[in-house]
Amino acid sequence: MKDVTAIVPAAGLGRRAGGEVPKQFLLLGGMPILTRTLLHLTTPGLINALILVVPPGAEEWCRRHVLAPYPLPPIIDIIPGGAERQESVLRGLQAMTAGSRVVVIHDAVRPFVSADLLERTIDGARRFRAAVAAVPAVETVKVVEDGFVRETPARERLWIAQTPQAFAGDLIQEAHRRAAADGYRGTDDAMLVERLGVPVQVVPSYPENLKITTADDLERAEQILSRWEAKGCGSASATISIPSSPDVP
């Protein structure tokens, strides 16, 4: 079915990875991080349309330097983003064409998404209307207030959210419209759906689905890329060992 649209918010100007270049445009193995992310999202053929949300004024630069030199399919539209990630995603949703029954939202700086993880997340959205890739917490997490531990949640109940996150098109549009009207800011898109009372399925992911934020993350990403290429899976065909699925409501 040609009904899956991906939105990649890449309008941030974060430079914690070092230098004056926004992290999504830094090179990873000689290629922009953003380009690697787009290649992995589009290679399996699961995405029918992709909306890339970039810093206002950077649209043509991205066409020339992020898209044109690489074998990306002609399904990518570029639009200017907002001041914050949530606003950029909303602009992407507003730019979608009718008929997008499933919407995938994926971080621009998470370049190691596999075809299998993408497919399972899309399937989760088709079955449950909302699905989020996540990994189990491996360290003890403390709830802290005023410098003191207030609670230690059971670790087996804690998962670390990643992307891709996938949703029924009408659901994620309503979640973002409601959040904008209420002035609500979430740290990921699933939060906006959760506040509508809709259960979100957890899709087991893997630690190598790294979000590159700091210089240390970029160094780790280079190591991951070397391992993937050594195994002959430097593209979205990578096979990754994943944990068991949690209980689904």
C-alpha positions as CSV (number, residue, x, y, z in Angstrom):
1,M,0.0,0.0,0.0
2,K,1.3,3.4,-0.9
3,D,0.1,5.1,2.2
4,V,3.2,5.6,4.4
5,T,4.7,9.0,4.8
6,A,7.9,9.7,6.8
7,I,8.7,13.0,8.5
8,V,12.4,13.7,9.4
9,P,12.7,16.9,11.5
10,A,16.2,18.2,10.7
11,A,15.7,21.9,11.4
12,G,17.7,22.0,14.7
13,L,20.9,24.0,15.0
14,G,22.4,21.8,17.8
15,R,26.2,21.9,17.8
16,R,27.0,19.8,20.8
17,A,28.7,17.3,18.5
18,G,31.4,20.0,18.0
19,G,32.2,22.8,15.5
20,E,30.0,25.3,13.9
21,V,28.1,22.9,11.7
22,P,24.6,21.6,12.9
23,K,25.1,17.9,13.9
24,Q,22.8,16.5,11.1
25,F,25.2,17.9,8.5
26,L,28.4,16.5,10.0
27,L,30.1,13.8,8.1
28,L,29.9,10.2,9.2
29,G,32.2,7.9,7.1
30,G,32.6,10.7,4.5
31,M,28.8,11.2,4.1
32,P,26.4,13.6,5.9
33,I,24.7,12.0,8.9
34,L,21.4,13.2,7.5
35,T,22.1,11.5,4.2
36,R,22.8,8.2,5.8
37,T,19.6,8.4,7.8
38,L,17.6,9.2,4.6
39,L,19.2,6.3,2.7
40,H,18.3,3.8,5.5
41,L,14.7,5.1,5.6
42,T,14.2,4.9,1.9
43,T,16.2,1.9,0.8
44,P,13.7,-0.8,1.9
45,G,10.8,0.6,-0.1
46,L,8.5,0.9,2.9
47,I,8.2,4.7,2.7
48,N,6.2,6.2,-0.1
49,A,6.8,9.8,0.6
50,L,9.3,11.6,2.9
51,I,9.1,15.2,4.2
52,L,12.4,16.6,5.2
53,V,12.1,19.6,7.5
54,V,15.2,21.7,7.5
55,P,16.4,25.1,8.9
56,P,14.6,27.9,7.1
57,G,16.7,29.1,4.2
58,A,18.7,25.9,3.9
59,E,16.3,24.1,1.5
60,E,18.4,24.6,-1.6
61,W,21.7,23.9,0.2
62,C,20.2,20.6,1.4
63,R,19.1,19.7,-2.1
64,R,22.6,20.3,-3.5
65,H,24.7,18.8,-0.7
66,V,22.5,16.3,1.2
67,L,20.3,14.8,-1.6
68,A,21.7,15.3,-5.1
69,P,25.1,13.6,-4.7
70,Y,23.6,10.4,-3.4
71,P,21.3,7.6,-4.7
72,L,18.2,8.8,-2.9
73,P,14.8,8.1,-4.5
74,P,12.7,11.1,-5.8
75,I,10.2,10.8,-3.0
76,I,11.7,13.5,-0.7
77,D,10.1,17.0,-0.3
78,I,12.0,19.7,1.6
79,I,10.2,22.3,3.7
80,P,11.3,24.9,6.3
81,G,11.0,24.0,9.9
82,G,10.0,25.8,13.1
83,A,11.9,27.1,16.1
84,E,11.4,23.8,18.0
85,R,11.3,20.1,16.9
86,Q,7.6,19.8,17.8
87,E,6.7,22.7,15.6
88,S,8.8,21.3,12.7
89,V,7.0,18.0,13.0
90,L,3.7,19.8,12.9
91,R,4.7,21.6,9.8
92,G,5.6,18.3,8.2
93,L,2.2,16.9,9.1
94,Q,0.5,20.0,7.6
95,A,2.5,19.4,4.3
96,M,1.4,15.8,3.9
97,T,-0.8,14.8,1.0
98,A,-4.2,13.2,1.6
99,G,-4.1,9.4,1.9
100,S,-1.2,9.0,4.4
101,R,-2.7,6.4,6.6
102,V,0.6,5.8,8.5
103,V,3.1,8.5,9.5
104,V,6.7,7.6,10.5
105,I,8.6,10.2,12.5
106,H,12.4,9.6,12.7
107,D,15.3,11.6,14.1
108,A,17.6,13.1,11.5
109,V,20.7,12.1,13.5
110,R,19.7,8.4,14.1
111,P,21.4,6.9,11.0
112,F,21.4,3.2,12.0
113,V,17.8,2.4,11.6
114,S,17.4,-1.1,10.0
115,A,14.8,-2.2,7.5
116,D,13.5,-4.7,10.0
117,L,13.0,-2.1,12.8
118,L,11.3,0.2,10.4
119,E,9.0,-2.5,9.1
120,R,8.1,-3.7,12.6
121,T,7.3,-0.1,13.7
122,I,5.1,0.5,10.7
123,D,3.3,-2.8,11.3
124,G,2.8,-1.8,15.0
125,A,1.1,1.4,13.8
126,R,-1.2,-0.5,11.5
127,R,-2.2,-2.9,14.2
128,F,-2.4,-0.6,17.3
129,R,-2.4,3.0,15.8
130,A,0.8,4.0,17.6
131,A,4.2,2.3,18.0
132,V,7.5,3.4,19.3
133,A,11.0,1.8,19.0
134,A,12.6,1.4,22.4
135,V,15.3,-0.5,24.3
136,P,15.1,-1.8,27.9
137,A,16.9,0.4,30.5
138,V,20.1,-1.4,31.6
139,E,20.9,0.8,34.5
140,T,19.0,1.7,37.7
141,V,17.0,4.9,37.3
142,K,16.3,7.3,40.2
143,V,13.6,9.9,40.5
144,V,15.2,12.9,42.0
145,E,13.7,16.0,43.6
146,D,15.6,18.8,45.2
147,G,18.8,16.8,45.1
148,F,17.4,13.7,46.9
149,V,16.1,10.3,45.6
150,R,12.4,10.2,45.9
151,E,11.8,6.9,44.1
152,T,13.6,4.0,42.4
153,P,11.3,2.5,39.7
154,A,11.6,-1.2,39.0
155,R,14.1,-1.4,36.1
156,E,12.2,-4.1,34.3
157,R,9.4,-1.6,33.7
158,L,11.6,1.1,32.2
159,W,12.4,1.4,28.5
160,I,14.3,4.1,26.6
161,A,12.3,5.6,23.7
162,Q,14.0,6.0,20.3
163,T,12.7,6.5,16.8
164,P,11.2,5.5,14.5
165,Q,7.9,6.2,15.9
166,A,4.8,5.4,13.8
167,F,1.2,6.4,14.1
168,A,-2.1,6.4,12.3
169,G,-2.1,9.6,10.2
170,D,-5.3,11.0,11.7
171,L,-4.2,10.2,15.2
172,I,-0.8,12.0,15.1
173,Q,-2.3,15.0,13.3
174,E,-4.9,15.3,16.1
175,A,-2.3,14.8,18.8
176,H,-0.2,17.6,17.4
177,R,-3.1,19.9,16.8
178,R,-4.3,19.4,20.4
179,A,-0.8,19.9,21.8
180,A,-0.4,23.2,19.8
181,A,-3.8,24.5,21.0
182,D,-3.0,23.6,24.6
183,G,0.6,25.0,24.5
184,Y,1.8,21.5,25.5
185,R,5.4,20.5,24.8
186,G,6.4,16.9,24.8
187,T,9.9,15.4,24.5
188,D,8.8,13.0,21.8
189,D,5.8,12.5,19.5
190,A,4.5,9.5,21.5
191,M,3.9,11.7,24.5
192,L,1.4,13.7,22.5
193,V,-0.5,10.6,21.6
194,E,-0.3,9.2,25.2
195,R,-2.0,12.4,26.5
196,L,-5.0,11.5,24.3
197,G,-5.4,8.3,26.2
198,V,-4.2,6.1,23.3
199,P,-1.9,3.1,24.2
200,V,1.4,3.1,22.4
201,Q,3.0,-0.3,21.4
202,V,6.6,-0.8,22.3
203,V,8.7,-2.2,19.4
204,P,12.0,-3.7,20.7
205,S,15.0,-2.0,19.2
206,Y,18.8,-2.2,19.7
207,P,21.4,0.0,21.3
208,E,23.2,0.7,17.9
209,N,20.1,2.7,16.8
210,L,22.1,5.6,18.2
211,K,21.1,9.3,18.3
212,I,24.2,11.4,17.6
213,T,24.2,14.3,19.9
214,T,27.7,14.8,21.2
215,A,31.3,14.4,19.9
216,D,31.5,11.1,21.8
217,D,28.3,9.9,20.1
218,L,29.9,10.7,16.7
219,E,33.0,8.7,17.6
220,R,30.8,5.8,18.6
221,A,28.9,6.1,15.4
222,E,32.1,5.8,13.4
223,Q,32.8,2.6,15.3
224,I,29.3,1.2,14.6
225,L,29.6,2.1,10.9
226,S,33.0,0.3,10.7
227,R,31.4,-2.9,12.2
228,W,28.4,-2.7,9.9
229,E,30.5,-2.3,6.8
230,A,32.8,-5.1,7.9
231,K,29.8,-7.4,8.2
232,G,28.5,-6.2,4.8
233,C,25.5,-4.5,6.2
234,G,26.3,-0.9,6.0
235,S,22.9,-0.2,4.5
236,A,19.4,-0.7,5.8
237,S,19.7,-4.5,5.4
238,A,21.5,-4.8,8.7
239,T,20.5,-7.7,10.9
240,I,20.6,-6.8,14.6
241,S,19.9,-8.9,17.7
242,I,17.0,-7.4,19.6
243,P,15.5,-8.1,23.1
244,S,12.2,-9.9,23.7
245,S,9.1,-7.9,23.3
246,P,7.4,-6.5,26.4
247,D,3.7,-7.1,27.1
248,V,1.5,-5.1,24.8
249,P,-1.7,-3.6,26.1
